[in-house]
Amino acid sequence: MRPAHSAHPPLPLMHLSFLFTGAGTLMLGPTLPVFAQRWHLQDSQSGLLIASQFLGLFTGAIALSRNLRLTLLCGYLTAAVAFLLLALASARSGGYPVGILGFCLLGLGLGQITTTVNLLSALRYRASQQRSSALSLLNFSWSAGAVLSPLLAGLYLAGAGVTLLLLSFTLIAASLLAVMAILVPHASPGPTTAEPASLPGMPLQPLVYFFLVFFLYGGLEATVGSWLSTYTLRYTSLGLAASAYCATALWASFTAARALAAGVLRYVPENTVRVSGILLSTLATVALRGMHTGLGISVCAALLGLGMGPFFPVTFSLLISRAPRPRQAGAATANIGLGSAFFPFLTGVVSARLGSLHSAMVTPIAIALCLLALCALHPRERPLHATALSS
């Protein structure tokens, strides 16, 4: 293993970035019932809030700049502005239109940060399984932030309220922006991150495969993550704060799975880990619809997170193994945001039409089955050329 270029952000700063983006991305799920109650929203309108955030993530991921330092700074600035807008909107009963704008900007900022840091990390390694292991460790920090998100939400919702929670995120984003401006090198990380001529790029057919896989993965993760607290609140006797805590089971096991995968992937083939995880997630998603207690939902959520945890780092490593140009890699991972926008919104529309969120939760089951079929049909990879990492 050796770096592709020396001008990378310090590794602790990369992990800190992912801790923040994990918490920021997942903040909507446990707070969604609050926004729905305060703004008098139907499920279809709540779904539009989810869609606006993940459409922002899609836009942020696909719009990679050649100056990655500038991209990171813009991402943090956009996230800080977004959290401030959401804090202001949350204090008003008519804040729904501003809320849509705020969540869209939040997704845009977080998408810029996440895609840039993932790409920089992936291009540091030649061997595919080493790269998967390193990406799993980095994304462990994202998952740790995801675990903190419902815990923080539950604490704030039980006391200070959602507005103070959003103002706290605003302060964190502004602080990280200042740290980034001081510590990240001014030089762009070089030709490995700006359409390098040494990277031959991917043919259309395998690229479309990764587009579809990331689209479905984003849909599965976001649909369950975004609607889990609302589902728990609606179909159990738990209150608002306790429903938010139930989401912790999903993201705690998600985090544990990535930590475990960092070691397992050194010995077990990547696609074996990926297929086994999605199979477990499929079974857990089916079982989730049959649960009507907080404990039952928490167990299913934990099994679902355990299966999904390794999926992104493994799939992203397999993508990099095929030597895509950075903009191709960014476009592929941007489909996570697209799927994350479409499927939770679809779930909200189906729930509103049928009058039952329980019935609408068949959507993540269908996504998981399609994803399982695609993973079993993974195309043969092309090794990443050494020259691509040493230029």
Beta strands, then each sheet from edge to edge (+ up, - down):
end
